Amino acid sequence: MNKKVAIITKYFVEITPESDGVRGAGLYIYSFIYSLSLCCDVDVYCEENTPMSKDSHIKNIFHYEKDNPPSSEDLEKGGYDFV
């Protein structure tokens, strides 16, 4: 059974064939999330994002209200192995 991981970020942009890519820190974050998804089920909590592709490796993307991200304690209670 895969570990379940929650990632909290302000912005998330998925690299898709239709997108023009991600640069700078966004590329690092995307690479990190992609690497995690190879061995874990990854859910992303973000304030803003772009639409996901149909073949996305991310299990779920959840939106939170501006400047009010979920607390790591609440997410740990939600069954995540890592936050």
C-alpha positions in Angstrom: 0.0 0.0 0.0 1.3 3.4 -1.0 2.0 6.1 1.6 -0.4 9.1 1.4 1.3 12.5 1.2 -0.2 16.0 1.4 1.6 19.0 0.0 0.5 22.5 0.9 1.6 25.3 -1.5 0.3 28.7 -2.5 0.5 28.1 -6.3 0.7 24.8 -8.3 1.1 24.6 -12.1 1.2 21.2 -13.7 3.5 20.8 -16.7 1.4 19.5 -19.6 1.9 19.3 -23.4 -0.4 22.3 -23.7 1.4 24.5 -21.1 4.5 26.5 -21.9 6.3 24.9 -18.9 7.4 26.1 -15.5 10.5 28.0 -14.6 12.5 28.7 -11.5 11.2 27.5 -8.2 8.1 26.2 -9.8 10.1 23.7 -11.8 11.8 22.5 -8.6 8.4 22.1 -6.8 6.9 20.3 -9.7 9.9 17.9 -10.0 9.7 17.2 -6.2 6.0 16.4 -6.4 6.5 14.2 -9.5 9.3 12.3 -7.7 7.0 11.7 -4.7 4.2 10.5 -6.9 6.3 7.6 -8.1 6.2 5.9 -4.7 3.3 7.7 -2.9 -0.2 8.9 -3.4 0.1 12.7 -3.6 -2.6 15.3 -2.8 -1.9 18.9 -3.4 -3.5 21.7 -1.4 -3.1 25.1 -3.1 -4.7 28.5 -3.3 -4.5 28.7 -7.1 -3.8 26.2 -9.9 -4.2 25.4 -13.5 -6.5 22.6 -14.8 -5.1 19.1 -14.5 -4.4 16.9 -17.5 -6.4 13.7 -17.8 -3.2 11.6 -17.3 -2.1 13.5 -14.2 0.1 11.7 -11.7 -1.4 13.8 -8.9 -4.3 12.0 -7.1 -6.2 15.2 -6.1 -5.9 18.9 -6.0 -7.8 20.8 -3.3 -8.3 24.6 -3.2 -8.2 26.5 0.1 -9.4 30.0 0.8 -6.9 32.8 0.2 -4.3 33.0 2.9 -6.0 30.3 4.9 -4.3 27.0 4.2 -5.3 23.9 6.1 -3.2 23.2 9.2 -0.8 20.3 9.1 -2.5 18.9 12.2 -5.8 18.8 10.5 -4.3 17.0 7.5 -2.5 14.5 9.7 -5.9 13.7 11.3 -7.2 13.1 7.7 -5.0 10.0 7.3 -1.9 11.4 5.6 1.3 9.7 6.4 3.3 12.9 5.7 2.4 16.5 5.4 
